[in-house]
Amino acid sequence: MRKILQIISIMLIAFIVLSGCMYPQSKRTENKIPYEDQVQLVQQAVDQYRKDQNGLLPIKTNEATVPIYQKYPIDFTKLVGKYMSDPPGNAYESGGVFQYVLIDVETNPTVKIFDLRMVDSIQEYGLRLQMFKDKNKYPPYKDQLDTYVFTLDYKKLGFNQLPVVNSPYSQAELGIIMNSKSELYIDYTPDLMNALKESDRKFKPGDDIRVLLTENSIFAPAFSLPYTVNENDEPVFMTK
């Protein structure tokens, strides 16, 4: 029992570090709404900061292994005061449920957000996965989606139904998947299929098509694996 508690504690700490901390509870409805104008205000503050600081960005340092769409959380302590009065009300730092991040930091630093409530499903799935592996020495694989991508047998993990999260793009239910290192991700395949159908852009195998999810939305596809297209222009995982 002590070993299980230690494992849970370690996983909680690690996940908080990687995800930029869990969101706090808030009773204010407005803290849960993804206002586009608030994202634009932060973008203006970031642009001015970058201009004043000779190209430096107001971001927090993160581990190199953090997925790209979560890797550059905005450090509001560098913006508040001179560039904006307070962080947006829906930001984690103000008691909201959204993490503000920068994407395309090398070419066109752009402000996006992702919903920290997605962490709940991933965290619960991850804790049960770790306990299952400690007991059985291997994950409860179900279907192989790609060479290194799998679904999990949720019943063996003690779930009555497949854990899902709501897509920030379509509100459709997206499943949780796992790579060969037992790392959990959200499967954005349904959203990417829709985006490819609606877009006139042409991609070739090897191109990261997640740009389709970010170019016309304020949301970043957090907790996602890279995706590309196959010869039939269908979304597939871009794995080695």
N, C-alpha and C positions, 0 to 999 in steps of 0.2 A: 504494500500500500504506500509506504514511504517513497519507494522508487517511482511509482506512478505520479505521486504528488510533485516530486522533484522534476519529472519530465514535463508535467503540465506547466509548472512555474517557468521552466527554461523556455518552453515554446511560447508562452505568453510574452515573456520579455523579448524574445527574438522577433516575434511578429510585430510587437509595438515599435521596435526600433526600425524594422524594415518598412512598415506602412506609415510611419510618421505619427504614431500614437493613435490609440482608439479615440473615437469621437466622444465628447461628453454628452450626458443627457440634457435635453433642453425641452422646456414646455412651450416655447414660442413657435407657432406654426411657421412664421416667416423664416426661421432659421433652417427650415427643411425645403425651401423652394429655391431652385437654381435660377436666380435672376440673371438675365443676360447683361443688363446694364451694370450690375456689380462687377461682372467679369471684365467689362470694358473699362470701368474705372481703375481696376487693378492693372489692366494692360497699359493704360496711360501713365500710371505711376511707375511701372516697370520700365517703360520706354524712357521716361525722364531720368530715372535713376541710372539707367545704362548710359545715357548721354553724358550725365554729370560725372560718372565714374569711369569714363574712358573704356566702355565696353564691358565692365564688370556687371554681373547679374546678382540681384538680391535673392539668393537661394541658399538653402541649407546643405551642408555636406552630407553625402550619403554613400553607402557602400557601393562598390563597382558592380556587385551582383544584383542590385535592385533592378527590377524590370524598368525599361526606358520610360514608360509613361507614368511611373511613380518616382523616378529617380531625382527629380529636381523640384522639391517642394519650396514654395515661396517663403522667404523669411520676412515676415511682416515687421519685425523689429527694425529692419533696415529701411522700411518705407513709412511707417507711422511717425507723424510729427512734421516732416518736411514735405512728403509726397502725398500723404493722405491722412485724414484725422484718426481713423480707426480701421481695423480690418473689417471686411464686409460682415454683416450680421449672420450670413449663412456659412461663414468660414469656421473651421474647427476652432481657431483661436478666439472666436467670439461666442462660442457655444453652439455653433452650427454643425451640420453633418457633412460638409464638403471640404475636401482637401484641395487647395489651390496649388497648381504645379505649372512649370514651364515645359514646353516641348520644343523641338527644333532649336535647341539652344545654340547650336553652332552656326546656323544659317538665318533663322528668323524666329527669335525667342517669342513664343506665343503662350498666353495664359489660357489654361484649361482647368477644369475641375473634375473630381470624381467623388462619388458618394461613399463615405466611409461605412455606411450600413452594410455594404457588400461584404465587409470584413467578417460580419457575424457568421454567415453561412460557411465561409472558408475556414474560419477559426474552429468552429464546432466540428466540421468535417475533418480538419487537420488533427485535432486532439484525439478523435476516435480512431483515425487512421494510425496515429503513432501508437496508441494503446494496442490496437490490433497487431501491428508489426512487432511490438515487444513480446507479444504472446505467441505469434505464429511465424515470425521471422520473415514474412513477405507480405506485400499489400494484397488486398482482395480484388485482384483484377477481374474485370468483366469483359468488355469489348476492347479490341485494339483498333484505334482510329487511325493511327499512323505508326511508323516504325518505333517511335519513342513516346507515343501519346495513347492514353488509355482512359476508359471509364472505370468506375469502381462499383463493386457490388454493394450497394447501399444497405441492403438487408443484413449483410454480414457485419456492417458497421453499426447496426442497431437502429437504422432509420426505417420508418414506415413507408416513406416515399423518397424519390430522388431529390436531394437538396438542390435548389435552384436560386438564382438571383434575378431580379427584374432588370432588363436591359435599359440603360439610360437613353438609348436611341429609339427603340420601338416599344418599350414596356413589355416585350415578350419575355417569356421565361428562358433563361440561359442556364445550361448545365455546368457543373463543376467537373473538371477533368484533371488528370495527373500525368506528369512526365515520368521518365525512367528513374529519376532521382527522388520520386515520391513528393515532388513539389506540386502544389495545387494551383490551378488557374481557372479562369472563366472561359467558356467556349463561345466565342463571338461569331461562329460560322453562320448562323441564321441572319444576323445583321449584315455580315459581309456579302452574303448571297443577294440580299435585297439591294445593297449599295451598288454591287456590280451591275445588276439589272437596270438600275436607274442612272448609272453613269455612262458617259460617252468616252471616258478615258480608257486607254489601252495599256494593259500590263503584260509583262512576259514572266515566265517562271523565274523566280529568284527575286522579283520585286516585292517589297513589303507593301501590301495593299491596305494596311490599317490606316493609311492616310485618308482613305475614303470615309472613315468614321470621324476623323477630326476636322476635315476641311470645311464642313458645313454644320458643325456642332460645337457647343462650348464644352463638351465632355471629352475626356481622355479615356481610351479603352484600358482601364487599369486591370492588373492581374491577367494580362493576356499574353499568350505565346505569339511569336511572329507568324504571319500568314502570307502566302503568296497564291498564285494561280497555277493550275495545271494546263495541259494542252487544250482543254475544253473551256478555258476561262472560268473554271470553278474554284472557289476558295479551298485551299488545302494548307495544312500546317507546314511551315518552313523550318524543318528540323534537319540536323546533320545526320 
